[in-house]
C-alpha cells in the first residue's frame, strides 16, 4: 500500500463528529469540520453545545495530560487559556474544554513581523508591554511547577 492509500485509509477512520463527556456525564460534541488547528498533542475544535468553548482533543497516539497536571493548569493566571473541564471517551481521558479565544487574539510570532506591526499599529512600547506580561505569566506558571 502506498503513502496516499495509507493516508486515505487513516482519514476514513476519523469520525465526522467527536462525542465526549465530563466526569459527571455532561456531553460535549464537535464536528471534525470545525477544527481550528492541529498540533503534535491533538487538535482544537469548536464546541457545538457552547459557542464560547473549544475542545482540545488529544490524538489517540498521544498520552493526554493527567488529572494532577490538569489541576495545576487551572491555577494559571488569566494570561493563559486554561482548561475548564476534563473530557472522557468512555473511561479514557481524551481532552478538555477551554474558553474559545476572541478574534482579537493573534499569534505572538506576529509581533516579530514588521508588516503585521505596521498594519496593526503595534509600537515598540506595545511590544515591550506584551513581552513583560508574558514573562510575568511564565514566572507565575513556573512558580506553580508548570513548565511551558
C-alpha positions in Angstrom: 0.0 0.0 0.0 1.4 3.4 -0.9 1.5 6.5 1.3 -1.6 8.1 -0.4 -3.6 5.0 0.3 -2.4 4.9 3.9 -3.5 8.5 4.5 -6.9 7.8 2.8 -7.4 4.8 5.0 -6.5 6.7 8.1 -8.8 9.6 7.3 -11.7 7.2 6.6 -11.5 6.0 10.3 -11.8 9.6 11.7 -15.4 10.2 12.8 -17.2 13.2 11.5 -18.4 14.0 15.0 -16.5 13.7 18.2 -18.6 12.9 21.3 -17.0 13.2 24.7 -18.3 13.6 28.3 -17.2 15.2 31.5 -16.6 13.1 34.6 -20.2 13.8 35.7 -21.7 12.8 32.4 -22.2 16.2 30.7 -21.9 15.6 26.9 -19.9 17.7 24.5 -19.8 17.3 20.8 -17.7 18.8 18.0 -17.7 18.2 14.3 -14.3 17.4 12.9 -15.0 20.0 10.2 -15.0 22.7 13.0 -11.3 22.1 13.7 -9.3 25.3 14.3 -5.8 23.9 14.5 -4.0 20.6 14.8 -0.6 20.1 16.6 1.6 17.4 18.0 -0.6 16.8 21.0 -4.0 17.0 19.5 -6.4 19.3 17.9 -8.7 22.2 18.9 -12.3 22.2 17.8 -15.3 24.5 18.2 -17.8 23.1 20.7 -21.3 22.5 19.3 -23.0 22.9 22.7 -21.4 26.2 23.8 -20.2 28.8 21.3 -17.9 30.2 24.0 -16.0 26.9 24.4 -13.4 25.0 22.4 -12.5 21.4 22.9 -8.9 20.2 23.0 -8.9 16.6 21.9 -5.7 14.5 22.2 -4.5 12.4 19.3 -5.1 8.7 20.1 -1.4 8.0 19.9 -0.6 10.7 22.5 -0.8 10.4 26.2 -3.2 13.1 27.5 -2.5 15.3 30.5 -3.0 13.7 33.8 -5.7 14.9 36.3 -2.9 16.3 38.5 -1.5 18.3 35.7 -5.0 19.5 34.8 -5.4 20.8 38.4 -2.1 22.7 38.1 -3.1 24.2 34.7 -6.4 25.5 36.1 -4.4 27.6 38.6 -2.6 29.6 35.9 -3.3 33.3 35.8 -5.5 35.0 33.2 -2.6 35.4 30.8 -3.1 31.8 29.8 -6.0 30.0 28.2 -6.8 27.4 30.9 -8.6 24.1 30.8 -12.1 24.2 32.3 -13.4 20.6 32.3 -11.7 17.3 31.6 -13.3 15.2 28.8 -13.5 11.5 28.6 -14.1 9.0 25.8 -15.7 6.2 27.9 -13.3 5.8 30.9 -10.3 7.2 29.0 -9.2 10.8 29.4 -9.4 12.3 25.9 -9.0 16.1 26.4 -10.6 19.2 28.0 -12.8 22.2 27.4 -11.4 25.7 27.3 -12.5 29.2 26.6 -12.7 30.0 22.9 -10.4 32.9 22.1 -11.9 36.1 20.6 -10.9 37.3 17.2 -8.6 39.9 18.9 -6.1 37.2 19.8 -3.2 36.7 17.4 -0.1 34.5 17.2 2.7 36.2 19.3 5.1 35.5 16.5 3.3 38.2 14.5 4.9 40.7 16.8 8.2 39.9 15.2 6.9 40.8 11.7 7.3 44.4 10.7 4.4 44.3 8.2 2.0 43.0 10.9 3.1 45.6 13.4 2.9 48.4 10.8 -0.6 47.3 9.6 -1.9 47.0 13.2 -0.3 50.0 14.8 1.9 47.9 17.1 4.6 50.1 18.6 7.8 49.1 20.3 6.3 50.2 23.6 3.3 47.9 23.0 5.5 45.0 22.2 7.6 45.6 25.4 4.4 45.7 27.5 3.2 42.4 25.9 6.5 40.6 26.4 6.8 41.8 30.0 3.3 40.4 30.7 4.4 37.2 29.0 7.5 37.0 31.2 5.4 37.5 34.3 2.9 34.9 33.2 5.7 32.3 32.6 7.2 33.1 36.0 3.8 32.5 37.6 3.5 29.2 35.8 7.0 28.1 36.8 6.2 29.1 40.5 3.3 26.6 40.2 5.7 23.9 38.9 4.4 24.1 35.4 6.9 24.0 32.6 5.8 25.6 29.3 
